[in-house]
């Protein structure tokens, strides 16, 4: 009873070493010790001590004691419940003590601002295993429900009595474990992952070892090299029923990154009792509200800096609770438990292994790396044309112009409104001048047209629309299309207009082969109008919106028909739990069909709607344009990045959105793709000068860099077309640094914006840095993200860093420093040890691609640097896969720079040359540079300048042909 007696029963010997008991470890402690009293002969002693509690191991460790061997002592301690180790037994809303105890759990309310559960388990989970069948490639076991369990909320949450566990050792660095009902077929996610045809592992080479615990059931996975437990589900929460599945795991640390798509306030997830939902929804970014994507993947850092990642392959509505144990609890309302774990062990390798599993991101066209401009609310094509001329006059680098749904007739897909009759000609004109054009398409199709509307009539003929189950009736709701032959009162709020004038909108089922063919045909005929060539819109990419799918009416016109699916027994934490699953989305009972004809409920595949639309859209773009093209999608699921980029949705013109955009972009890049960005200057609300300038500086380094704002708000580009030279320079710097630094960026690595942790995981300070980021491995961006700030507190990990603007070694490493950041300046630093390729800028990438190139060689402490340049024609489909590209490697070492072509499958028609090379951080002054080819010195009219202050060498007037090998030597 919290007392330890130390009695010296015989004292016939005194040890000469003055031995003392300095540490006491108490095992099996389910509560934390908060205070200790040490007494001797009933007299309380003054003593110092430290107490550390390990809830994972249920251990209290007392250190700092000085209890002399040979003396008697009494130790008494007080304990308090350790709330961190509670696991929620009643995750529904408004639970009572009666509800809790009915489930056989403990009720003990806690007064706290945190969401600590009042109802929690005090017993083991009810599943056991009798036998485990081990093989060289994994294990199989059957789970049995060992006792009667009260269902959480009705029959559909009654645990299934027999389950099967399968663990598959796919690779030495990747395994899968799944739990399912082997007696009854259940929905499983219809996505093909890149798995080996048969496991290819050996016991000696595997990075992990798996243990299965029989009573109670649990899975434990350890990292072999360190013994760290990275998954441990021997917890009371495990249950598996038809419409409620739950499993918890203890974690190796508090450092968890990922899950989404949600807005949150720091990159590392807050483990203090927070629950986040996942279910695709038309929800503008807001705290605790899941938005457009469903991304059940996270990366974890272990205490020693090793990293692993876990994908939960499930598409049903779900949530995940983070608690400070540390532990996670997954809850989903359908499907099965299917987990994939990659073992890294570095964050860099976790990303590579994960994207190998789900598929590498699509190679974007070069022009899509330029600045892009859009607005919802263009009044007519003349306004777009005038904007284009204004941007040219201001000489703002600018590659892509968009139009939102304004260009359509009554917001009908594949139509051109009367106010945009000149759009096809405008698109052709600006494309002739080196620009590109992207249009928006929504998935829903109006079913109320009085005149011929081929997208609907042909869709009905091809049976492409989602229907009510067991009927031939299409499910209709209200989205954007307006009714025909109705005068719209545009002074009314938009949602009121939709309510009064909205047409019946049908939802294509993009899983069906017939729908894919129909969608591609409609897109192709909009690009090449078969009846009127002058109405052909020669877009270069498509922006697909509202594909969660979204509606402006909860459910369907006339209401939904299956209350159980739309208001299931457990509604995850999605922000609108009282309204069920149909908030601004169609009914869950909608009947869909997989490509092989298998019927599936919208309830199960809802979060795959945007995913299923993405691939056929990219294929349609490529079929129409015969170029790479891009698709930008709002709704995503793991592997969407194989076909599309993504933007963060309808943000607000507010200062907190700057740092939240970085927090949002980096996980999305981690989840699925290369090309992600936020609406620069904000979508909702009026932006203002300082905010927009700072956002343009930051947005210059978004992989997907687009300014976009809402109808009725201030035109944020007016701040820039005034014209601001410094902002033009910031945008120009985007072109100066060649973004596609290596084919590995897409074949193995795939990220451009990189969290500092990924490159400096050994430095724990970087684990919490999110207001700075790397562009590739070598360019550190430290933007201002707070109103009125003219400095930025930047962290420099342990490496050599050069100021991008001055070329000077800043002499700082492993520390924070305050940098000046006047309004029109963003701090950029180049990491030593890397070589960056760049190109002279122009107002579009069409023209910058024709300009001279250069190299910046940033030497490390050993006078070494390396880099690569991937180069293709910028538009060819499958250029990398077909080998039609140029890959050049650069290595600088001890006064020698080697330029070596490692793959020569493309010759640029512009006869590009490296005309300038800058070498930073030289240890000695340079007076001579020679150029060699094939070991022989060649004639070169270059000029050499060495700056003794910056220790930088600049070599100009070079003529080194792109695609040829050279060596430069300096002395």
Residue, then its C-alpha position, 0 to 999 in steps of 0.5 A: x500500500x505505497x510503503x517500502x520498508x528497508x530493514x537491516x535485520x543484522x548489522x555485523x558488517x560495515x562496508x568500507x565503500x560507504x555504499x548507498x541505495x541511490x535508485x529504486x525502480x517500482x514495476x507494475x505502477x499504473x499510477x504516477x508517484x508524485x511525492x515521497x517521504x523518507x523516515x528513519x526511526x519514525x523521524x522524517x528525513x530531509x532528502x532530495x530525489x527525482x521521480x520519472x514515470x514511464x506509463x508505457x512500461x508502468x514504471x516509476x523510477x526514483x533517483x537521487x536517493x542516499x540511503x546508507x547500506x546497513x540502516x533501516x528506512x521507511x519510504x512512503x509515497x503518494x500516487x495520482x492517476x496517470x490520465x495519459x494512460x487512459x483509453x477512451x471507452x465511450x467516444x460518442x458524444x455526451x456520454x454519461x456514467x450510466x452509458x460508460x458502466x453499461x459498457x463495463x468501463x470506469x467513469x471518473x470525470x476530470x476537470x481539465x481543458x484537455x479532452x481527457x476521457x471520463x469513461x475509460x477501459x480497465x480491462x483487456x480487449x476481448x479477443x484471444x489467439x490460440x495458434x499462430x502459423x509462422x512462415x518465412x514470409x509472415x504469419x497467420x492467426x485466427x482471433x476469437x471473441x472470448x467473452x460477451x461484449x456490450x455493443x457501443x451503439x446498437x447491433x451494427x457495433x456488436x463485435x464479430x466473433x471470429x477474425x483473421x490476422x495476416x502479417x506479410x513481410x513484403x520487403x526487408x524495409x516494409x511489412x503489411x498487417x491486416x485483420x478482417x472477417x474471413x467468414x464474410x466478405x467485406x469491402x476492401x480499398x480497390x487501389x493497387x499498391x506496388x507490392x512484390x509479387x511474392x515477399x522478398x525478405x530474409x530473417x537476417x536482413x529484415x529491419x523489423x521483428x513481429x511478435x503476436x500476443x495471444x491473451x489478450x490479443x496484440x501485435x508488437x513490432x520492433x526495430x531490430x537494430x535498436x529494439x525500439x517498439x514502434x507498434x504495440x496494440x496490446x491495449x483494451x480498445x481493440x474491437x471489430x464490428x460491421x460499422x465500428x472498428x477500433x485499434x490503438x497502438x502505443x508510440x515510440x515518441x511524441x513526434x508524429x507527422x501527417x494525417x489529413x487533410x486538416x488545418x493545424x497550428x504546428x507541423x508535429x501533431x499535438x498529442x494532448x488529447x486531440x481527435x481528428x476526422x478523415x472523410x473528404x468534404x467541401x470544407x474550407x481550411x479550419x481547425x479540427x475540420x477535415x477538408x478535401x483530402x483523406x490521407x491516413x498516413x503518418x511518419x514517426x520519429x523515434x527518440x534516437x532519430x530513426x523514422x518509420x511511416x504507417x499507411x492505414x489503407x481504409x477509405x471509410x469515414x474515420x478519426x484518430x485520437x492522439x494522446x500523450x501516453x504517447x498513443x494513437x487510436x484509430x476508429x473507422x466505420x467500415x472496411x477492414x484493418x489494413x496497415x502498411x509500415x515502412x521502416x526507413x530508417x531515415x525520414x528521407x528513406x521513409x518518403x522514398x519507400x512510401x512513394x514506392x508503395x503508393x506510386x511516384x508522383x507524376x512528372x509535371x510539365x516545365x511550364x507548370x513550375x511558373x507563376x499562375x493566376x486565377x480569380x473566381x469572378x471574371x466578368x467576361x473574356x475582355x477582363x481576362x484579356x486586360x489582366x493579361x496585358x497588365x501583367x505583361x506591362x508590369x513585367x511580372x513573370x507569369x506562365x499560366x492563366x485560368x478561368x473559373x466557372x464564370x466562363x461557362x453557360x450557367x455553370x454547365x460543364x463543357x459550355x461557353x457562356x455568352x460573356x466569354x464567347x471570345x475565350x477560344x480566340x483569347x486562349x489561342x492568342x496568349x498561347x502564341x505568346x508563350x503562355x499556357x491556359x487552364x480551365x475548371x471542370x466540376x464533376x456534376x452534370x445538369x439534368x434539367x436542360x430543355x435544349x440538347x445538352x450532350x454531356x447529360x444525354x450521352x451520360x444517360x445513354x452510357x449509364x454513367x451516373x450514380x443511382x439509388x440502389x436497386x433502381x434505375x433512378x439517378x441521385x440528384x442534388x444541387x451543386x453549381x449548374x443553374x436551371x435553364x430559361x430562368x432569370x438569375x438575381x445575381x444580387x442574392x447570396x450565392x447559396x440563395x441563388x443555388x437554392x432558388x435556381x439550382x438544377x438537378x445535378x447528377x454525379x458521374x461514377x468515375x469507377x465505371x469504365x463507361x464513365x471514363x470513356x464518356x468523360x474523356x470524350x466530353x473533354x476531347x470534344x471541348x478541346x476539339x469541337x467537332x461541329x464548330x472549330x472556332x468554339x474549341x478551347x485549347x487548354x493545357x491543363x484541367x482544374x477539377x473542383x468540387x470532387x469530394x464530391x460536394x453539394x450545396x444541399x445535404x444529401x439529395x433532392x427529396x432527402x436520403x433513404x437509408x438512415x443507418x448509412x447516413x447517420x451511422x451508429x458512430x459518426x467520426x469527429x468531422x465537425x458536424x457529428x449531429x448531421x451525420x455523413x451527408x454534410x454538403x455531400x450526396x447520400x451514402x446509399x448511392x450505388x457505384x460499380x468498380x471497373x470489374x462490375x463489383x457493386x460498392x456503396x458510396x458509403x465505402x468509396x466516398x473518399x475515393x470520388x476525387x481519386x477516381x476522377x483524377x486519372x481519367x482526367x489526366x489521360x484526357x488532357x494528354x489525349x487532347x493536347x499530346x503533351x504532359x499537361x497537368x491536372x489540379x485536383x481538390x480531393x485526394x487520397x494516397x496515390x492521387x499524386x500519380x496523376x495530379x497536383x493539389x491546392x489547399x482549397x479556399x483559404x482566407x486572406x489572413x496572416x495565420x494562413x502563411x505559416x499554416x500553408x507551409x504546415x499544410x503543403x509539407x504533409x501533402x507533399x509527404x502524402x502524395x505529390x510534388x505539386x502542391x500550393x495554397x491560394x496566394x494572398x488568400x481566397x476569401x476576404x480582401x487581402x492587403x498590401x503587406x500581407x500580399x507582398x509577404x505571401x507572394x514572397x513565400x508563394x514564389x517557393x510553393x511547388x504549385x504557385x498560384x494567386x487565386x481569390x474570390x468574387x467580390x474581393x479586392x483584386x490582390x494582383x493590383x498590389x503587384x502590377x503597380x509595380x514592385x521591383x523587389x517582388x518581380x525579383x522574388x518571382x524571377x528567382x523562381x526561374x533562376x533556380x532550376x527546380x527539377x534538380x534531378x531525375x531522382x526528384x521524380x523517380x525516387x525522391x519526389x519532394x521539392x519542399x522539405x522539412x528541415x527534419x528530413x535532412x537534419x534528423x540528427x539535430x532535434x531542434x529541427x524536429x519542431x521547425x516549421x516556419x522555415x523549409x528547404x527547397x530540394x536539399x540545398x536552398x533554405x527559405x526563411x520567410x516572414x510570416x507575421x504582420x509588421x515583422x521586419x526580421x525573422x528568427x531563423x535556425x541554421x542546422x549544422x552545415x555551411x550556409x551562404x547568403x543567396x544574395x551576397x554569396x558570403x558564408x554566414x558563419x552560423x551553424x547549429x543555432x538561431x539568429x535574427x535576420x533582417x527582412x525588410x518588406x520586399x526581401x525574403x531570406x534565402x541561403x544555400x547549403x554548402x556541399x551542393x551545386x545548383x543549376x540556374x537559368x537567366x529569367x524571362x517573363x515565361x518559362x517558354x522564353x527562359x528555357x531559351x536563355x543561358x544557364x549557369x551553376x552556383x557551386x557552394x563548397x562545404x568545409x572540405x571544399x567539395x560540392x555535388x549536384x545534378x540537372x535533369x533536363x527534357x523538353x518540358x512537355x513530352x509524355x513519359x520523357x523519363x520513362x522513355x529515356x528522352x532526357x538529359x541527366x548531367x552530374x556536377x562534382x567539385x573537389x579540391x579545385x576541380x569541377x567535373x561536368x559529366x553527362x550520365x544520360x544523354x537521351x535529349x538534345x535541346x534545340x536552343x543550343x543551351x550553354x553554361x555561360x557563368x559559374x560561381x564558386x562559393x567558399x573558396x579557401x584560397x584566392x583564385x587567379x586562373x581557371x582553365x577549361x578541359x574537354x577529354x583531358x585536353x585544355x580547350x580555348x575559352x574566352x572566359x573572364x575570372x573575378x575573385x572577391x576576397x571579401x566573399x571568397x567567391x569566384x565568378x567565371x563569365x563568358x563561358x561557352x559550355x554546351x549543355x549535353x557535353x562533358x567538361x572539366x574546370x580547374x582553378x588555381 
